[in-house]
Amino acid sequence: MAVLFAEETKGVIECLLFVANEPVSLKTICEIAEIDKEDAQELIAELQEEYSQRRRGLQIVEIAKGYQICTRPEFASYIERLYKPQTSSGLSKAALETLAIIAYKQPITRGEIELIRGVKVDSSITTLLEKELIKEVGRKEGPGRPVLFGTTQDFLRYFGLKDLKDLPNPEEFIVQNTIEDEELSQLTSE
């Protein structure tokens, strides 16, 4: 690829990622910039490296099956000063627990989630549906044909994941929690 053409095409890619309010798929980038997949991947990698080398406040990340320009985590405190965090936008512990179960066990029914959590999850399911972090993905065969739930692209964006394979291994949480519980019991027995 000619240097002049490559630089212009990087500018096109950068503009697309800047104006998009959600991740842009590689296919879309290729179609709009009129380049093939390998060239697009190479140019995106070059842009990522340029942003990194220059220590800019922005970065290009692969997220939710696409690419997006976003701020670097190390500058979050400055952004928070500009945009005061909204206390109502977070998720409750119950909603997070329900979301974790859905993420790891999907597709899953409300009844199966309640068996795992041991409590009703109606409110959590409603919240997660409203925030579009989960969606109905079908119906389970059997009596009543209950709704099956799964995560959405918004879930991937919310947690900064490229795809579901990037979810942490649940075994790591079990080991970590066991260590913390043991440390806590030692502190309280002293």
N, C-alpha and C positions, 0 to 999 in steps of 0.2 A: 504494500500500500504506500503510495507517495506520501511524503512528509506533510506537504501542504494539505492534501486531502485528509490525512489522519488528524491533523490539528483542527481542521474545520469540523470534521465528524465528531471529534471529542467535544467541541463546542455545542454541537447539536444535541448530543447525548446529555451533556451537562444541563442544557436548557430544558430538555424533556423532564429530567429528574427534578429539576428545581420547581417547575410549574405544576407538576402532578401532586395531587393531594393524597396519593396512595402509591404503593410500590408499582413500578412499571415493569412488565414482564420482558424478558430477553426477546421474545418473539415480536412484541410491539416495538421495541427499540429497533430491531432489525428491519421491520417493515417501514417504519417512519424514516429512518436514516438511510434506508436502501443499501444495507450492507449484510454480509452473511454472519452467521452465528459466531464463527471463530474470530472474525475481525471485531465484532461487537464485544466479545469477552476480553479480547486483548486490549481494546481501547478503554474499557471500563477498568480493567486492572491497572492500566497506566494512570488513569484519573485517580484511582484510589491511592496509588503510590505517590502521585504528585501532592495530593491533599495531605498525606501522611508526612512526607518529607518537609513540607513547608510549615508543618505544625498549625494548620488552619483550624478554625473553630468548627468547620464542617467536615463531614466524611461521607463517602458513598458506601452504603451497606447493602448486602444481599439479605432481604427479609421478605417473608410471606410470599415466596415464589416470584420475587421481582427485585428491583433495585430502587433505592430511595436515597436522597440527600437528607442527612439529619445532622444534628449537632453532636459534638463529641461529649462523652459523659463527664470528662473532667471540667467542663464549663457549665455544668448543670446549675451550680449555685448562682451564677450570674443571670441565667435565664429565669430562675425562680424569683430573683429580685425584680425582674421586669413583669413577669406573669405570676402573680400571687397564686399559690396552689389552692384549688377549690377543695374544701373538705368533703363535699358531697359526692365527688367524682370517684372516690376510692371504692373498694369492695370490702364488705364485711368479712370477718373470719369464716362465717358459715358459707357465704357465697364463694370464697376462695377454696374452701374445702370441697364444696360441691363441684366447682370448676376443675379442680385437680382430679377428682374421681372421673369426671367426664373425659378430660384430656387423656388420661392413661387407660381408661376402659372402653372408650367409644368404639362402636355405637352402644349406648346403654339406656335402659329405661329408668323412669322416675322411681319405680319400685325397687330396682336393683341398687340405685343410688341410696335410697332410704335404708335398705338392708345393710349397706356398708357403713353409712353414717350413724344409723341407729335412731334417727329422728326424721321428721317430715322435712321435705326440701322444697315445698311449694313456693315459698317466698324467694328462696335463692334462685330457683329455676326462672321465676318471673323476672328477677333482677338481671340475670345473665342473658335472658332473651331480649330484654329491653336494651341492654348495652351491646347487643349483637355479638356477644362473645361465644354464644352457642346457638345452634339452630336445630330444628327437627330434620333428621336425615332419613326418616322412613318409619316403618311400623314393624314390630316384631310379630312373627307368626305365633299364633296361639290365642288363648281366650282373651277377648277384648282388644286384641291387636294393639298393645300399648305403643305409644310414641317412642322412637329411638332418638337420642340426642347425641350431637357431636359438636366439635369446635368449629369456628369460622376463621376466615382470613383475618378478621379483626382481632381474634384471639392471638394469632401469630404476631401481628403488629404490636398489640398491647404489651406482649411479653418479649418482643424483640427476637423472635425465632424465625429462622429460615423456613423450617418445616417441623413436623411433629417429631422427627428423628432427633431434633436438637433438645427435646425435653430432657432434663436431668434424670439419671438413673434413680428410681425410687429406693434402691438398696442403699444409696449414699445417705439418704435422709434417715433411714432406720438406724444405720450405724452412728450417725451424728447425734440423733436424738437419744440413743442409748448411752453414749458417752456423756452428754449433757445431763441426763437423768442420774447417772452414777455420780457425777461431780456434785450435783445438787444434793443428793442424799448424803454424801460425805460431808458437805458443808453444814447441813442441818443436824447431823449427828455429832458434830464436834462441839 
